[in-house]
Amino acid sequence: MTKDEQIEKISHLLEPLLTEDVFLVSIGIKPTNNIKVYLDADSGLGIEKCIRINRALYKSVEESGMYPEGDFSLEVSSPGVDEPLKLPRQYVKNTGREVEVTLLDQSIKTGKLIAVTNDSITLEFTEGKNKKAVTKQEIIPWGEILKTIVQIKF
């Protein structure tokens, strides 16, 4: 079974477990059969949901016979704060937050993510200081985005 076939099978086993507003971001499998499933949820993904899904998915993978000797490990978590957003749904979830967008030409745009459409995202940012400060908006087409990372402010 190829890695892609394994990922597809795990995705299929995972589907019925994604309840409420939980959604799949990505699945990765290391050569040691270490399966990493990254999930997110529109309302936030708590540890309890991860544990519940991990237990149910582990059982499903075990019962599927994909790894006859049971030689696999499974991690279910949300992507780390430094992980780029992968899906439009993640952008929607992070509307209102500060983001750093790297474009295909390697230029970087930062600002508040204020809108997400089928075609683009819109950032709001301030140029200038004090009385000369001007709030501007920029629409960035999906096709120009290399990666977007949410900026954590303390």
C-alpha positions as CSV (number, residue, x, y, z in Angstrom):
1,M,0.0,0.0,0.0
2,T,1.5,3.3,-1.1
3,K,1.7,6.3,1.3
4,D,-1.0,8.1,-0.7
5,E,-3.3,5.0,-0.4
6,Q,-2.6,4.9,3.3
7,I,-3.5,8.6,3.7
8,E,-6.6,8.1,1.7
9,K,-7.7,5.1,3.8
10,I,-7.0,7.0,7.0
11,S,-8.9,10.0,5.7
12,H,-11.9,7.7,4.9
13,L,-11.7,6.2,8.5
14,L,-11.5,9.6,10.0
15,E,-14.5,11.1,8.1
16,P,-17.3,9.8,10.3
17,L,-15.4,10.9,13.4
18,L,-15.4,14.6,12.4
19,T,-18.4,15.8,14.2
20,E,-19.6,19.3,15.1
21,D,-17.4,21.9,13.3
22,V,-14.1,19.8,13.3
23,F,-12.4,19.5,9.9
24,L,-9.3,17.8,8.5
25,V,-6.3,20.0,7.7
26,S,-3.7,17.4,6.7
27,I,-2.5,13.8,7.3
28,G,1.2,12.8,7.2
29,I,2.8,9.4,7.6
30,K,6.5,8.9,8.5
31,P,8.4,5.8,7.3
32,T,8.1,4.5,10.9
33,N,4.3,4.3,10.4
34,N,3.9,7.4,12.6
35,I,0.6,8.9,11.5
36,K,0.1,12.6,12.2
37,V,-3.4,13.9,11.8
38,Y,-3.9,17.7,11.9
39,L,-7.4,18.9,12.6
40,D,-9.0,22.2,13.3
41,A,-12.4,23.5,14.3
42,D,-14.3,26.7,13.6
43,S,-14.9,27.1,17.3
44,G,-11.4,26.0,18.4
45,L,-10.1,22.4,18.9
46,G,-9.9,21.4,22.5
47,I,-7.7,18.6,23.8
48,E,-10.8,16.6,24.7
49,K,-11.9,16.5,21.0
50,C,-8.4,15.4,20.0
51,I,-8.3,12.6,22.6
52,R,-11.8,11.4,21.6
53,I,-10.9,11.4,17.9
54,N,-7.5,9.8,18.5
55,R,-9.0,6.9,20.4
56,A,-11.7,6.2,17.9
57,L,-9.4,6.6,14.9
58,Y,-6.7,4.4,16.5
59,K,-9.3,1.6,16.9
60,S,-10.5,2.0,13.3
61,V,-7.0,1.9,11.9
62,E,-6.3,-1.2,14.1
63,E,-9.4,-3.0,12.9
64,S,-8.8,-2.1,9.3
65,G,-5.7,-4.3,9.2
66,M,-3.6,-1.7,7.5
67,Y,-0.7,-2.5,9.8
68,P,-1.1,-6.2,10.5
69,E,1.5,-6.3,13.3
70,G,0.0,-3.2,14.9
71,D,3.3,-1.4,14.3
72,F,1.9,2.2,14.0
73,S,1.6,5.2,16.2
74,L,-1.1,7.9,15.9
75,E,-1.0,11.6,16.8
76,V,-4.0,13.8,16.5
77,S,-3.6,17.5,17.1
78,S,-4.3,20.9,15.8
79,P,-1.5,22.6,13.7
80,G,0.9,24.6,15.8
81,V,0.6,28.3,15.9
82,D,3.6,28.7,13.6
83,E,2.1,26.4,10.9
84,P,0.9,28.2,7.8
85,L,-2.8,28.2,7.1
86,K,-3.7,25.6,4.5
87,L,-7.4,25.7,3.9
88,P,-9.8,28.6,3.1
89,R,-11.8,27.5,6.2
90,Q,-8.8,28.2,8.4
91,Y,-8.6,31.7,6.9
92,V,-12.3,32.3,7.7
93,K,-11.7,31.1,11.3
94,N,-8.9,33.5,11.7
95,T,-10.7,36.6,10.3
96,G,-10.0,39.6,12.5
97,R,-6.5,38.4,13.5
98,E,-3.1,39.8,12.4
99,V,-1.5,37.7,9.7
100,E,1.7,37.7,7.8
101,V,1.2,36.7,4.1
102,T,4.2,35.7,2.0
103,L,3.5,36.2,-1.7
104,L,4.9,34.1,-4.6
105,D,7.4,36.9,-5.4
106,Q,8.6,36.5,-1.7
107,S,7.3,39.9,-0.7
108,I,5.6,40.0,2.7
109,K,2.3,41.7,3.6
110,T,1.1,42.1,7.2
111,G,-2.2,43.2,8.5
112,K,-5.5,42.3,9.9
113,L,-7.3,39.6,7.9
114,I,-10.7,41.3,7.4
115,A,-12.3,39.3,4.6
116,V,-12.1,35.9,2.8
117,T,-13.9,35.2,-0.5
118,N,-13.7,32.4,-3.1
119,D,-11.1,34.5,-5.0
120,S,-9.1,36.4,-2.5
121,I,-8.4,37.6,1.0
122,T,-8.4,41.2,2.2
123,L,-5.9,42.7,4.6
124,E,-6.3,45.9,6.5
125,F,-3.1,47.8,7.6
126,T,-2.0,51.2,8.7
127,E,0.6,53.3,6.9
128,G,2.3,56.3,8.4
129,K,2.5,57.4,12.0
130,N,0.4,59.6,14.3
131,K,-1.7,62.2,12.5
132,K,-0.4,61.0,9.1
133,A,-1.5,57.4,9.8
134,V,-3.9,56.1,7.1
135,T,-5.8,52.8,7.2
136,K,-5.6,51.0,3.9
137,Q,-7.0,47.7,2.6
138,E,-5.4,45.3,0.1
139,I,-7.1,42.5,-1.7
140,I,-4.7,39.5,-2.4
141,P,-5.8,36.8,-4.9
142,W,-5.4,33.2,-3.6
143,G,-3.1,32.5,-6.6
144,E,-0.5,35.0,-5.3
145,I,-0.3,33.6,-1.8
146,L,2.7,31.3,-0.9
147,K,1.9,31.0,2.8
148,T,0.0,32.8,5.6
149,I,0.9,32.7,9.2
150,V,-1.2,34.0,12.1
151,Q,0.7,36.5,14.2
152,I,0.4,36.0,17.9
153,K,0.4,39.2,19.9
154,F,1.3,39.3,23.6
